[in-house]
Amino acid sequence: MADLDQRTADYHPKDAVGSAIKATLVTGGAGAFISTVQNTLTKQNVGAFGIFTRTGGTIGIFAAMGGAYAFSKDAAANLRKKDDSYNSAIGGAIAGSMMGLSRRSAPAVFGYGAALGIILSAFTYTGGKLTGYEKDPTVDEVSRKEYLRKNRRRPVDQIVNELGEGRGITAPGYEERRAQRIKDNYGIDVPVSASS
């Protein structure tokens, strides 16, 4: 019970309406861009206002999806007093339902809602970043990479013992051992270069 109180005490309420307005504007702009591309690719010449008259539904769907996702995600977080992946699942389900409404089919509403809810919940659950895990900002990147290189380095003797000599892998004293091996096997004296 104390753990639940701690989690709810750490939660800070979010402005659901403000984030919905911002998301609606951003996704509406993205919808306008896609509507413009759709208008450009039509076979008939529909004119510049075709982005609103002919393919304008794209703008509305994008804006509705973005606004519904942002509002319902933040409203769910405020009601639950938790910020976790369930909020993204709720927001994704409602946003996916908005996409399904354009198809005018109940299975599409439920299917798109479930699919987008699951995808966004999994994305949030796994960290919510496409760039990978978050690096520690207190560690210098150069020193971190140097440490990783030194940490992975193995001694030359160990590599030679595992792989054997030859094929570009040589240990100190290789020329002398090679000359001795040739002399033992073939009876030929091979001069050893002074540089090795």
VOPANU-51346 format. One record per residue: residue in three letters; x, y, z of N, C-alpha, C, O in turn. Coordinates in Angstrom, 1 decimal. Layout:
residues N
ATOM  mivo    n_xx    n_yy    n_zz   ca_xx   ca_yy   ca_zz    c_xx    c_yy    c_zz    o_xx    o_yy    o_zz
ATOM   Ala       X       Y       Z       X       Y       Z       X       Y       Z       X       Y       Z
...
end
This chain:
residues 196
ATOM  mivo    n_xx    n_yy    n_zz   ca_xx   ca_yy   ca_zz    c_xx    c_yy    c_zz    o_xx    o_yy    o_zz
ATOM   Met     0.8    -1.2     0.0     0.0     0.0     0.0     0.9     1.3     0.0     0.5     2.3    -0.6
ATOM   Ala     2.0     1.2     0.7     2.9     2.3     0.7     3.5     2.6    -0.6     3.8     3.8    -1.0
ATOM   Asp     3.7     1.5    -1.4     4.3     1.7    -2.7     3.3     2.4    -3.6     3.7     3.3    -4.4
ATOM   Leu     2.0     2.1    -3.5     1.0     2.8    -4.3     0.9     4.2    -3.9     0.7     5.1    -4.8
ATOM   Asp     0.9     4.5    -2.6     0.9     5.9    -2.2     2.1     6.7    -2.7     2.0     7.9    -3.1
ATOM   Gln     3.3     6.0    -2.8     4.5     6.7    -3.3     4.4     7.0    -4.8     4.8     8.1    -5.2
ATOM   Arg     3.8     6.1    -5.5     3.6     6.3    -7.0     2.6     7.4    -7.2     2.9     8.3    -8.1
ATOM   Thr     1.6     7.5    -6.5     0.6     8.5    -6.7     1.1     9.9    -6.2     0.7    10.9    -6.7
ATOM   Ala     1.9     9.8    -5.2     2.5    11.1    -4.7     3.5    11.7    -5.6     3.6    12.9    -5.7
ATOM   Asp     4.2    10.9    -6.4     5.2    11.4    -7.4     4.6    11.9    -8.7     5.2    12.5    -9.5
ATOM   Tyr     3.3    11.6    -8.9     2.7    12.0   -10.2     2.3    13.4   -10.2     1.8    14.0    -9.2
ATOM   His     2.6    14.1   -11.4     2.3    15.5   -11.6     1.2    15.5   -12.7     1.4    15.0   -13.7
ATOM   Pro     0.1    16.2   -12.4    -1.0    16.2   -13.4    -0.5    16.9   -14.7     0.4    17.7   -14.7
ATOM   Lys    -1.2    16.5   -15.8    -0.8    17.0   -17.1    -2.0    17.8   -17.7    -3.2    17.6   -17.3
ATOM   Asp    -1.7    18.8   -18.5    -2.7    19.6   -19.2    -3.2    18.8   -20.4    -2.6    18.9   -21.5
ATOM   Ala    -4.3    18.1   -20.3    -4.8    17.3   -21.4    -5.3    18.1   -22.5    -5.1    17.8   -23.7
ATOM   Val    -6.0    19.2   -22.3    -6.5    20.1   -23.3    -5.4    20.8   -24.1    -5.5    20.9   -25.3
ATOM   Gly    -4.4    21.3   -23.4    -3.3    21.9   -24.0    -2.5    21.0   -25.0    -2.2    21.4   -26.1
ATOM   Ser    -2.3    19.8   -24.5    -1.5    18.8   -25.3    -2.4    18.4   -26.5    -1.8    18.1   -27.5
ATOM   Ala    -3.7    18.3   -26.3    -4.6    17.9   -27.4    -4.6    19.0   -28.5    -4.6    18.7   -29.7
ATOM   Ile    -4.6    20.2   -28.1    -4.5    21.3   -29.1    -3.2    21.3   -29.9    -3.2    21.4   -31.1
ATOM   Lys    -2.1    21.1   -29.1    -0.8    21.1   -29.8    -0.8    19.9   -30.8    -0.3    20.0   -31.9
ATOM   Ala    -1.2    18.7   -30.3    -1.1    17.5   -31.1    -2.1    17.6   -32.3    -1.7    17.2   -33.4
ATOM   Thr    -3.2    18.3   -32.2    -4.1    18.5   -33.3    -3.5    19.3   -34.3    -3.6    19.1   -35.5
ATOM   Leu    -2.8    20.4   -33.9    -2.2    21.3   -34.9    -1.0    20.6   -35.6    -0.9    20.7   -36.8
ATOM   Val    -0.2    19.8   -34.9     0.9    19.2   -35.5     0.4    18.1   -36.5     0.9    18.0   -37.6
ATOM   Thr    -0.5    17.2   -36.0    -0.9    16.1   -36.9    -1.8    16.7   -38.0    -1.9    16.1   -39.1
ATOM   Gly    -2.5    17.8   -37.8    -3.3    18.4   -38.8    -2.4    18.9   -39.9    -2.7    18.9   -41.1
ATOM   Gly    -1.2    19.5   -39.5    -0.2    19.9   -40.5     0.4    18.8   -41.3     0.6    18.9   -42.5
ATOM   Ala     0.6    17.7   -40.6     1.1    16.5   -41.3     0.0    16.0   -42.3     0.3    15.6   -43.4
ATOM   Gly    -1.2    16.0   -41.8    -2.3    15.6   -42.7    -2.4    16.5   -43.9    -2.7    16.0   -45.0
ATOM   Ala    -2.2    17.8   -43.7    -2.3    18.8   -44.8    -1.1    18.5   -45.8    -1.3    18.5   -47.0
ATOM   Phe     0.0    18.1   -45.3     1.1    17.8   -46.2     0.8    16.5   -47.0     1.0    16.5   -48.2
ATOM   Ile     0.3    15.5   -46.4    -0.1    14.2   -47.1    -1.2    14.5   -48.0    -1.3    13.9   -49.1
ATOM   Ser    -2.2    15.4   -47.7    -3.3    15.7   -48.6    -2.8    16.4   -49.8    -3.2    16.2   -50.9
ATOM   Thr    -1.7    17.3   -49.6    -1.1    17.9   -50.7    -0.5    16.9   -51.7    -0.6    17.1   -52.9
ATOM   Val     0.2    16.0   -51.1     0.8    14.9   -51.9    -0.2    14.1   -52.7    -0.1    13.9   -53.9
ATOM   Gln    -1.3    13.8   -52.0    -2.4    13.1   -52.7    -3.0    13.9   -53.8    -3.3    13.4   -54.9
ATOM   Asn    -3.2    15.2   -53.5    -3.7    16.1   -54.6    -2.8    16.2   -55.8    -3.3    16.2   -56.9
ATOM   Thr    -1.5    16.2   -55.5    -0.5    16.3   -56.6    -0.6    15.0   -57.5    -0.4    15.1   -58.7
ATOM   Leu    -0.8    13.9   -56.9    -0.8    12.6   -57.6    -2.1    12.2   -58.3    -2.2    11.1   -58.9
ATOM   Thr    -3.1    13.1   -58.2    -4.4    12.7   -58.9    -4.2    12.9   -60.4    -3.4    13.6   -60.8
ATOM   Lys    -5.0    12.1   -61.1    -4.9    12.1   -62.6    -5.6    13.3   -63.2    -5.1    13.8   -64.2
ATOM   Gln    -6.6    13.8   -62.5    -7.3    15.0   -63.0    -6.7    16.3   -62.4    -6.1    16.2   -61.3
ATOM   Asn    -6.8    17.3   -63.1    -6.3    18.6   -62.6    -7.5    19.2   -61.8    -8.5    19.7   -62.3
ATOM   Val    -7.3    19.1   -60.4    -8.4    19.5   -59.5    -8.1    20.9   -58.9    -8.9    21.5   -58.2
ATOM   Gly    -6.9    21.5   -59.2    -6.6    22.8   -58.7    -6.0    22.8   -57.3    -5.8    21.7   -56.7
ATOM   Ala    -5.6    24.0   -56.8    -4.9    24.1   -55.6    -5.8    23.8   -54.4    -5.3    23.3   -53.4
ATOM   Phe    -7.1    24.1   -54.5    -8.0    23.9   -53.4    -8.4    22.4   -53.3    -9.2    22.1   -52.4
ATOM   Gly    -7.9    21.6   -54.1    -8.2    20.2   -54.1    -7.7    19.5   -52.8    -8.2    18.5   -52.4
ATOM   Ile    -6.7    20.1   -52.1    -6.2    19.6   -50.9    -7.3    19.7   -49.8    -7.3    18.9   -48.8
ATOM   Phe    -8.3    20.6   -50.0    -9.4    20.7   -49.0   -10.6    20.0   -49.5   -11.4    19.4   -48.8
ATOM   Thr   -10.9    20.2   -50.9   -12.2    19.7   -51.4   -12.1    18.2   -51.8   -13.1    17.5   -51.5
ATOM   Arg   -11.0    17.8   -52.4   -11.0    16.4   -52.8   -10.3    15.4   -51.8   -10.9    14.4   -51.5
ATOM   Thr    -9.2    15.8   -51.2    -8.5    14.9   -50.3    -8.4    15.6   -48.9    -7.5    15.2   -48.1
ATOM   Gly    -9.4    16.4   -48.6    -9.4    17.1   -47.3    -9.7    16.2   -46.1    -9.4    16.6   -45.0
ATOM   Gly   -10.3    15.1   -46.4   -10.6    14.1   -45.3    -9.4    13.7   -44.6    -9.4    13.3   -43.4
ATOM   Thr    -8.3    13.6   -45.3    -7.0    13.2   -44.7    -6.6    14.2   -43.6    -6.1    13.7   -42.6
ATOM   Ile    -6.8    15.4   -43.9    -6.4    16.4   -42.9    -7.2    16.2   -41.6    -6.7    16.2   -40.5
ATOM   Gly    -8.5    16.0   -41.8    -9.4    15.8   -40.7    -9.1    14.5   -39.9    -9.1    14.6   -38.6
ATOM   Ile    -8.8    13.5   -40.6    -8.5    12.2   -39.9    -7.2    12.3   -39.1    -7.2    11.9   -37.9
ATOM   Phe    -6.2    12.9   -39.7    -4.9    13.1   -39.0    -5.1    14.0   -37.7    -4.6    13.7   -36.7
ATOM   Ala    -5.8    15.1   -37.9    -6.0    16.0   -36.8    -6.8    15.3   -35.7    -6.5    15.5   -34.5
ATOM   Ala    -7.9    14.6   -36.1    -8.7    13.9   -35.1    -7.9    12.9   -34.3    -8.0    12.7   -33.1
ATOM   Met    -7.1    12.1   -35.1    -6.3    11.1   -34.4    -5.3    11.7   -33.4    -5.2    11.2   -32.3
ATOM   Gly    -4.6    12.7   -33.8    -3.6    13.3   -33.0    -4.2    13.9   -31.7    -3.7    13.7   -30.6
ATOM   Gly    -5.3    14.7   -31.9    -5.9    15.3   -30.8    -6.5    14.3   -29.8    -6.4    14.4   -28.6
ATOM   Ala    -7.2    13.2   -30.4    -7.8    12.2   -29.5    -6.7    11.4   -28.8    -6.9    11.1   -27.6
ATOM   Tyr    -5.6    11.1   -29.4    -4.6    10.4   -28.7    -4.0    11.2   -27.6    -3.9    10.7   -26.4
ATOM   Ala    -3.6    12.5   -27.8    -3.0    13.3   -26.8    -4.0    13.5   -25.6    -3.6    13.4   -24.5
ATOM   Phe    -5.2    13.9   -25.9    -6.2    14.1   -24.9    -6.5    12.9   -24.0    -6.4    13.0   -22.8
ATOM   Ser    -6.8    11.8   -24.7    -7.1    10.6   -23.9    -6.0    10.0   -23.2    -6.1     9.5   -22.1
ATOM   Lys    -4.7    10.1   -23.7    -3.6     9.6   -23.0    -3.3    10.5   -21.7    -3.1     9.9   -20.6
ATOM   Asp    -3.4    11.8   -21.8    -3.2    12.6   -20.6    -4.3    12.6   -19.7    -4.1    12.6   -18.5
ATOM   Ala    -5.6    12.5   -20.2    -6.7    12.4   -19.3    -6.7    11.1   -18.5    -7.0    11.0   -17.3
ATOM   Ala    -6.3    10.0   -19.2    -6.2     8.7   -18.5    -5.1     8.7   -17.4    -5.2     8.2   -16.3
ATOM   Ala    -4.0     9.4   -17.8    -2.9     9.5   -16.8    -3.4    10.3   -15.6    -3.1    10.0   -14.4
ATOM   Asn    -4.1    11.4   -15.8    -4.6    12.2   -14.7    -5.6    11.5   -13.9    -5.6    11.6   -12.6
ATOM   Leu    -6.5    10.7   -14.5    -7.5     9.9   -13.7    -6.8     8.8   -13.0    -7.2     8.5   -11.8
ATOM   Arg    -5.9     8.1   -13.6    -5.2     7.0   -12.9    -4.1     7.4   -12.0    -3.7     6.6   -11.1
ATOM   Lys    -3.6     8.6   -12.1    -2.5     9.2   -11.3    -1.3     8.3   -11.5    -0.5     8.1   -10.6
ATOM   Lys    -1.1     7.8   -12.7     0.1     7.0   -13.1     0.5     7.4   -14.5    -0.4     7.7   -15.3
ATOM   Asp     1.8     7.3   -14.8     2.3     7.6   -16.1     3.0     6.4   -16.6     4.1     6.2   -16.4
ATOM   Asp     2.2     5.5   -17.3     2.8     4.2   -17.8     2.2     3.9   -19.2     1.6     4.7   -19.8
ATOM   Ser     2.5     2.7   -19.6     2.2     2.3   -21.0     0.6     2.1   -21.2     0.2     2.1   -22.3
ATOM   Tyr    -0.1     1.9   -20.1    -1.6     1.7   -20.2    -2.2     3.0   -20.8    -3.2     3.0   -21.5
ATOM   Asn    -1.7     4.2   -20.4    -2.2     5.4   -20.9    -2.0     5.5   -22.4    -2.9     6.0   -23.1
ATOM   Ser    -0.9     5.0   -22.9    -0.7     5.0   -24.4    -1.6     4.0   -25.1    -2.0     4.3   -26.2
ATOM   Ala    -1.9     2.9   -24.4    -2.8     2.0   -25.0    -4.2     2.6   -25.1    -4.9     2.4   -26.1
ATOM   Ile    -4.6     3.3   -24.1    -6.0     3.9   -24.1    -6.0     5.0   -25.2    -6.9     5.0   -26.0
ATOM   Gly    -5.0     5.8   -25.2    -4.9     6.9   -26.3    -4.8     6.3   -27.7    -5.5     6.8   -28.6
ATOM   Gly    -4.0     5.2   -27.8    -3.9     4.6   -29.1    -5.2     3.9   -29.6    -5.5     4.0   -30.8
ATOM   Ala    -5.9     3.3   -28.6    -7.2     2.7   -29.0    -8.2     3.7   -29.5    -8.9     3.5   -30.5
ATOM   Ile    -8.2     4.9   -28.8    -9.2     5.9   -29.3    -8.7     6.6   -30.6    -9.6     6.8   -31.4
ATOM   Ala    -7.4     6.8   -30.7    -6.9     7.4   -32.0    -7.1     6.4   -33.2    -7.5     6.8   -34.2
ATOM   Gly    -6.9     5.1   -32.9    -7.1     4.1   -34.0    -8.6     4.0   -34.3    -9.0     3.8   -35.5
ATOM   Ser    -9.5     4.2   -33.3   -10.9     4.2   -33.6   -11.3     5.4   -34.5   -12.2     5.3   -35.3
ATOM   Met   -10.6     6.5   -34.4   -10.8     7.7   -35.2   -10.5     7.3   -36.7   -11.2     7.7   -37.6
ATOM   Met    -9.4     6.5   -36.9    -9.1     6.1   -38.2   -10.1     5.1   -38.7   -10.5     5.1   -39.9
ATOM   Gly   -10.6     4.2   -37.9   -11.6     3.3   -38.3   -12.9     3.9   -38.6   -13.7     3.4   -39.4
ATOM   Leu   -13.2     5.1   -38.0   -14.5     5.8   -38.3   -14.6     6.2   -39.8   -15.6     6.3   -40.3
ATOM   Ser   -13.4     6.5   -40.3   -13.4     6.9   -41.7   -13.8     5.8   -42.7   -14.2     6.0   -43.8
ATOM   Arg   -13.6     4.6   -42.3   -14.0     3.4   -43.1   -15.5     3.1   -42.9   -16.0     2.3   -43.7
ATOM   Arg   -16.2     3.6   -41.9   -17.6     3.4   -41.7   -17.9     1.9   -41.5   -18.9     1.4   -42.1
ATOM   Ser   -17.1     1.3   -40.7   -17.3    -0.1   -40.4   -17.0    -0.4   -39.0   -15.9     0.0   -38.5
ATOM   Ala   -17.8    -1.1   -38.3   -17.5    -1.4   -36.8   -16.3    -2.3   -36.7   -15.5    -2.0   -35.8
ATOM   Pro   -16.1    -3.3   -37.5   -14.8    -4.1   -37.4   -13.6    -3.2   -37.6   -12.6    -3.4   -36.9
ATOM   Ala   -13.7    -2.2   -38.5   -12.5    -1.3   -38.7   -12.3    -0.5   -37.5   -11.1    -0.2   -37.1
ATOM   Val   -13.4     0.0   -36.8   -13.2     0.8   -35.7   -12.5     0.1   -34.6   -11.6     0.5   -34.0
ATOM   Phe   -13.0    -1.2   -34.3   -12.4    -2.0   -33.2   -11.0    -2.5   -33.6   -10.1    -2.6   -32.8
ATOM   Gly   -10.9    -2.9   -34.9    -9.6    -3.4   -35.3    -8.5    -2.4   -35.3    -7.4    -2.6   -34.8
ATOM   Tyr    -8.7    -1.2   -35.9    -7.7    -0.1   -35.9    -7.4     0.4   -34.5    -6.3     0.7   -34.2
ATOM   Gly    -8.5     0.4   -33.7    -8.3     0.9   -32.3    -7.4    -0.1   -31.5    -6.5     0.3   -30.8
ATOM   Ala    -7.7    -1.4   -31.7    -6.9    -2.4   -30.9    -5.5    -2.4   -31.5    -4.5    -2.5   -30.7
ATOM   Ala    -5.3    -2.4   -32.8    -3.9    -2.4   -33.3    -3.1    -1.2   -32.9    -2.0    -1.4   -32.5
ATOM   Leu    -3.6     0.0   -33.1    -2.8     1.1   -32.7    -2.6     1.2   -31.2    -1.6     1.6   -30.7
ATOM   Gly    -3.6     0.8   -30.4    -3.4     0.7   -29.0    -2.3    -0.2   -28.5    -1.5     0.2   -27.7
ATOM   Ile    -2.2    -1.4   -29.1    -1.2    -2.3   -28.8     0.2    -1.8   -29.3     1.2    -1.9   -28.5
ATOM   Ile     0.2    -1.3   -30.5     1.5    -0.8   -31.0     2.1     0.4   -30.1     3.2     0.3   -29.8
ATOM   Leu     1.2     1.3   -29.8     1.7     2.5   -29.0     2.0     2.1   -27.6     2.9     2.6   -26.9
ATOM   Ser     1.3     1.1   -27.0     1.6     0.6   -25.7     2.9    -0.1   -25.6     3.7     0.1   -24.7
ATOM   Ala     3.2    -0.9   -26.6     4.4    -1.6   -26.7     5.6    -0.7   -26.9     6.7    -0.8   -26.3
ATOM   Phe     5.4     0.4   -27.7     6.4     1.4   -27.9     6.8     2.1   -26.7     7.9     2.3   -26.3
ATOM   Thr     5.7     2.5   -25.9     6.0     3.2   -24.6     6.6     2.3   -23.6     7.4     2.7   -22.8
ATOM   Tyr     6.1     1.0   -23.6     6.6     0.1   -22.6     8.1    -0.2   -22.8     8.8    -0.4   -21.8
ATOM   Thr     8.6    -0.2   -24.0    10.0    -0.5   -24.3    10.9     0.7   -24.3    12.0     0.6   -24.7
ATOM   Gly    10.4     1.8   -23.8    11.3     3.0   -23.7    10.8     4.2   -24.4    11.2     5.3   -24.1
ATOM   Gly    10.0     4.0   -25.5     9.5     5.2   -26.2    10.5     5.9   -27.0    10.3     7.1   -27.3
ATOM   Lys    11.6     5.3   -27.5    12.6     6.0   -28.3    12.9     5.1   -29.5    13.0     3.8   -29.3
ATOM   Leu    13.1     5.7   -30.6    13.6     4.9   -31.8    15.1     4.9   -31.8    15.7     4.2   -32.6
ATOM   Thr    15.8     5.7   -31.0    17.2     5.8   -31.0    17.9     4.9   -30.1    19.2     4.9   -30.0
ATOM   Gly    17.2     4.0   -29.4    17.9     3.1   -28.5    17.8     3.6   -27.0    17.1     4.5   -26.7
ATOM   Tyr    18.6     2.9   -26.2    18.6     3.2   -24.8    19.2     4.6   -24.5    20.0     5.1   -25.3
ATOM   Glu    18.9     5.2   -23.4    19.4     6.5   -23.1    20.8     6.4   -22.4    20.9     5.6   -21.4
ATOM   Lys    21.7     7.1   -22.9    23.1     7.1   -22.4    23.2     8.0   -21.1    22.4     9.0   -21.0
ATOM   Asp    24.1     7.7   -20.3    24.3     8.5   -19.1    25.0     9.8   -19.5    26.0     9.8   -20.0
ATOM   Pro    24.3    10.9   -19.2    24.9    12.2   -19.6    26.1    12.6   -18.8    26.8    13.6   -19.2
ATOM   Thr    26.4    12.0   -17.7    27.5    12.4   -16.9    28.8    11.7   -17.4    29.9    12.1   -17.0
ATOM   Val    28.7    10.7   -18.2    29.9    10.0   -18.7    30.3    10.6   -20.1    29.5    10.8   -21.0
ATOM   Asp    31.6    10.9   -20.2    32.2    11.4   -21.4    32.2    10.3   -22.5    32.6     9.2   -22.2
ATOM   Glu    31.7    10.6   -23.7    31.5     9.6   -24.7    32.9     9.0   -25.2    33.0     7.8   -25.4
ATOM   Val    33.9     9.9   -25.3    35.2     9.4   -25.7    35.8     8.4   -24.7    36.3     7.3   -25.0
ATOM   Ser    35.7     8.8   -23.4    36.3     7.9   -22.4    35.4     6.6   -22.3    36.0     5.5   -22.0
ATOM   Arg    34.1     6.7   -22.5    33.3     5.5   -22.5    33.7     4.5   -23.6    33.8     3.3   -23.4
ATOM   Lys    34.0     5.0   -24.8    34.4     4.2   -25.9    35.8     3.6   -25.7    36.0     2.5   -26.1
ATOM   Glu    36.7     4.4   -25.2    38.0     3.9   -24.8    37.9     2.8   -23.8    38.6     1.7   -24.0
ATOM   Tyr    37.1     2.9   -22.8    36.9     1.8   -21.8    36.4     0.6   -22.5    36.8    -0.5   -22.2
ATOM   Leu    35.4     0.7   -23.4    34.9    -0.4   -24.1    35.9    -1.1   -24.9    35.9    -2.4   -25.0
ATOM   Arg    36.8    -0.4   -25.6    37.8    -1.0   -26.4    38.8    -1.7   -25.5    39.2    -2.9   -25.8
ATOM   Lys    39.2    -1.1   -24.4    40.2    -1.8   -23.5    39.5    -3.0   -22.8    40.2    -4.0   -22.6
ATOM   Asn    38.3    -2.9   -22.5    37.5    -4.0   -21.9    37.4    -5.2   -22.8    37.4    -6.3   -22.3
ATOM   Arg    37.4    -5.0   -24.1    37.2    -6.1   -25.0    38.6    -6.7   -25.5    38.6    -7.7   -26.2
ATOM   Arg    39.6    -6.0   -25.2    40.9    -6.4   -25.8    41.4    -7.6   -25.1    41.3    -7.8   -23.9
ATOM   Arg    42.0    -8.5   -25.9    42.6    -9.8   -25.4    44.1    -9.8   -25.7    44.5    -9.2   -26.7
ATOM   Pro    44.9   -10.4   -24.9    46.4   -10.5   -25.1    46.6   -11.2   -26.4    45.9   -12.1   -26.8
ATOM   Val    47.8   -10.9   -27.1    48.1   -11.5   -28.4    48.4   -13.0   -28.2    48.1   -13.8   -29.0
ATOM   Asp    49.0   -13.4   -27.0    49.3   -14.8   -26.8    48.0   -15.6   -26.8    48.0   -16.7   -27.3
ATOM   Gln    47.0   -15.1   -26.2    45.7   -15.8   -26.1    45.1   -16.0   -27.5    44.6   -17.1   -27.8
ATOM   Ile    45.2   -15.0   -28.3    44.7   -15.1   -29.7    45.5   -16.1   -30.5    44.9   -16.9   -31.2
ATOM   Val    46.8   -16.0   -30.4    47.6   -17.0   -31.1    47.4   -18.4   -30.7    47.3   -19.3   -31.5
ATOM   Asn    47.2   -18.6   -29.4    46.9   -20.0   -28.9    45.6   -20.5   -29.4    45.4   -21.7   -29.7
ATOM   Glu    44.6   -19.6   -29.5    43.3   -20.0   -30.0    43.2   -20.2   -31.5    42.6   -21.2   -32.0
ATOM   Leu    43.8   -19.3   -32.3    43.7   -19.3   -33.7    44.9   -20.0   -34.4    44.8   -20.5   -35.5
ATOM   Gly    46.0   -19.9   -33.8    47.3   -20.4   -34.4    47.9   -19.2   -35.2    47.3   -18.2   -35.5
ATOM   Glu    49.2   -19.4   -35.6    49.9   -18.4   -36.3    49.6   -18.6   -37.8    49.2   -19.6   -38.3
ATOM   Gly    49.9   -17.5   -38.6    49.7   -17.5   -40.0    48.5   -16.7   -40.3    47.8   -16.2   -39.4
ATOM   Arg    48.2   -16.5   -41.6    47.1   -15.7   -42.1    47.1   -14.3   -41.5    46.0   -13.7   -41.3
ATOM   Gly    48.3   -13.7   -41.3    48.4   -12.4   -40.8    48.5   -12.3   -39.3    48.7   -11.2   -38.8
ATOM   Ile    48.3   -13.4   -38.6    48.4   -13.4   -37.1    49.7   -13.9   -36.7    50.0   -15.1   -36.9
ATOM   Thr    50.6   -13.0   -36.2    51.9   -13.4   -35.8    52.2   -12.9   -34.4    51.8   -11.9   -34.0
ATOM   Ala    52.9   -13.8   -33.6    53.3   -13.4   -32.3    54.8   -13.1   -32.3    55.5   -13.4   -33.3
ATOM   Pro    55.3   -12.4   -31.3    56.8   -12.1   -31.3    57.6   -13.4   -31.5    57.3   -14.4   -30.8
ATOM   Gly    58.7   -13.3   -32.3    59.5   -14.5   -32.6    59.0   -15.4   -33.6    59.5   -16.5   -33.8
ATOM   Tyr    58.1   -14.9   -34.4    57.5   -15.8   -35.4    58.5   -16.1   -36.5    58.5   -17.3   -37.0
ATOM   Glu    59.3   -15.2   -37.0    60.3   -15.4   -38.0    61.3   -16.5   -37.7    61.6   -17.4   -38.5
ATOM   Glu    61.7   -16.5   -36.4    62.7   -17.6   -36.0    62.0   -18.9   -35.9    62.6   -19.9   -36.4
ATOM   Arg    60.8   -19.0   -35.4    60.1   -20.3   -35.4    59.8   -20.8   -36.8    59.8   -22.0   -37.0
ATOM   Arg    59.4   -19.9   -37.7    59.2   -20.3   -39.1    60.4   -20.8   -39.7    60.4   -21.8   -40.4
ATOM   Ala    61.6   -20.1   -39.5    62.8   -20.6   -40.1    63.2   -22.0   -39.6    63.7   -22.8   -40.3
ATOM   Gln    63.0   -22.2   -38.3    63.3   -23.5   -37.7    62.4   -24.6   -38.2    62.8   -25.7   -38.4
ATOM   Arg    61.1   -24.3   -38.4    60.1   -25.2   -38.9    60.5   -25.7   -40.3    60.4   -26.8   -40.7
ATOM   Ile    60.9   -24.7   -41.2    61.3   -25.0   -42.5    62.5   -25.8   -42.6    62.7   -26.7   -43.4
ATOM   Lys    63.5   -25.5   -41.7    64.7   -26.3   -41.6    64.5   -27.7   -41.2    65.0   -28.7   -41.7
ATOM   Asp    63.6   -27.9   -40.2    63.3   -29.3   -39.7    62.5   -30.1   -40.7    62.8   -31.2   -40.9
ATOM   Asn    61.6   -29.5   -41.4    60.7   -30.2   -42.4    61.4   -30.4   -43.7    61.2   -31.5   -44.3
ATOM   Tyr    62.1   -29.4   -44.2    62.6   -29.5   -45.6    64.2   -29.4   -45.7    64.7   -29.7   -46.7
ATOM   Gly    64.8   -29.1   -44.6    66.3   -29.0   -44.6    66.8   -27.8   -45.2    68.0   -27.8   -45.6
ATOM   Ile    66.0   -26.7   -45.4    66.5   -25.5   -46.0    66.7   -24.5   -44.9    65.9   -24.2   -44.0
ATOM   Asp    67.9   -23.8   -45.1    68.2   -22.7   -44.1    67.6   -21.4   -44.7    67.9   -21.0   -45.8
ATOM   Val    66.7   -20.8   -44.0    66.0   -19.6   -44.4    66.6   -18.4   -43.5    66.6   -18.5   -42.3
ATOM   Pro    67.2   -17.4   -44.2    67.7   -16.3   -43.4    66.6   -15.5   -42.7    65.5   -15.2   -43.3
ATOM   Val    66.8   -15.2   -41.5    65.9   -14.4   -40.7    66.2   -12.9   -40.9    67.4   -12.5   -40.7
ATOM   Ser    65.2   -12.1   -41.2    65.5   -10.7   -41.4    65.8   -10.0   -40.1    65.2   -10.4   -39.1
ATOM   Ala    66.6    -9.0   -40.1    67.0    -8.3   -38.9    65.8    -7.4   -38.4    65.8    -7.1   -37.2
ATOM   Ser    64.9    -7.0   -39.3    63.8    -6.1   -38.8    62.9    -6.8   -37.9    62.3    -6.2   -37.0
ATOM   Ser    62.7    -8.2   -38.0    61.8    -8.8   -37.1    62.5    -9.2   -35.9    61.8    -9.9   -35.0
end
